[in-house]
Amino acid sequence: MMAGPFLAAVRSGWPKAHVTVMARPHVLEVVRRTASPDSLIADISRSPFGLARVMAAGGYDLAFTLTSSLKVAAAMALARIPVRVGFRGGWRAPFLTRAVVPLPRSEHQADNYLSLAGRAGVPRGGPIKWNGARKDREEVAQFLRKAGTAGRKPLVALAPGAAYGPAKRWPIPAWAALADILSLGDGMGTVLVGGEGEREQAGAITALSAVKPLDATGRLSLGGTAALLGRCAGFVSNDSGLMHVGVATGVPTVGIFGSSNPSWTGPRGLRCVAVARPVPCAPCYRRTCLPGRGYACLKGITPEEVRSALLRASRIRPGESRSRGR
């Protein structure tokens, strides 16, 4: 999702170009829904020579690499692509024709990728949007009908997962408390969203909640989850890929940050707020907390604070974006 503005800029800046995106298989669906490339290639090769054969077959005039992979940079050179743009570092520069110095992490990661496009003469594009499909909307409508909640009350989606690790996950009791505040205090319905891997977390949150949230974790496709987010009045998420999917759908979004840095990977777009607790050791970018620190960056964020951030996100005028914390 961080590459979305970059891809949008390439597509809008070079409208007549044939754009091919090569990515890991699990990323291709997101690319298809946000960037509208002309073709997609699944990167399943572990060898630079295998990648080079695929690239050479495409007859490309220019290639970007957004990764820190030496393998990809070498493959671009082996494929004899005339113009090869990527980030300097990790021994990649000799294989690139335009090696770009990465931006510091005080800048947003999306801007880091856009700096590559700028080096190739591509003007900045607008915000990314999720391209929904009719089948996604039908999937959600059927899910809500079966749950008996279709149209009963406004929904707020909660995404308690983060594949990176516990240092990005707001505590389970806090999620349960937030769900109750939204349900009992604000008259909202709540729905838990995420993949199959978040089912256990969703069950724990449901067990602690006085008003049981609707559980959609592992029950909807990615497109269906995006369609559900688009129907919601608000969305609260840990720092995850799903957070950025929510931003692309236009739902008011609150991102909760622990070990990561909202300046680098925060939600960016219309009606977004990042919540972080400034503690001396953050951002540490660790998957798990150091011994004795007790996840203070996450535990210091209260459900009331997140609710307030959600209200602010809902009221932000188009074109604004706000961050709270560091």
SULBEL-V409536 format. One record per helix or strand. SS is the DSSP state (H for helix, E for strand). FROM is the first residue (numbers start at 0). LEN is the number of residues. If there is no record, write none. Layout:
ss: <SS,SS>
from: <FROM,FROM>
len: <LEN,LEN>
This chain:
ss: <H,E,H,E,H,E,H,E,H,E,H,H,E,H,H,E,H,E,H,E,H,E,H,E,H,H,E>
from: <3,19,24,38,47,61,69,82,92,97,108,133,154,165,171,188,195,213,221,233,240,252,261,271,295,302,321>
len: <10,4,11,4,11,3,9,5,3,3,11,14,5,3,14,4,13,2,10,5,9,5,4,5,4,13,3>
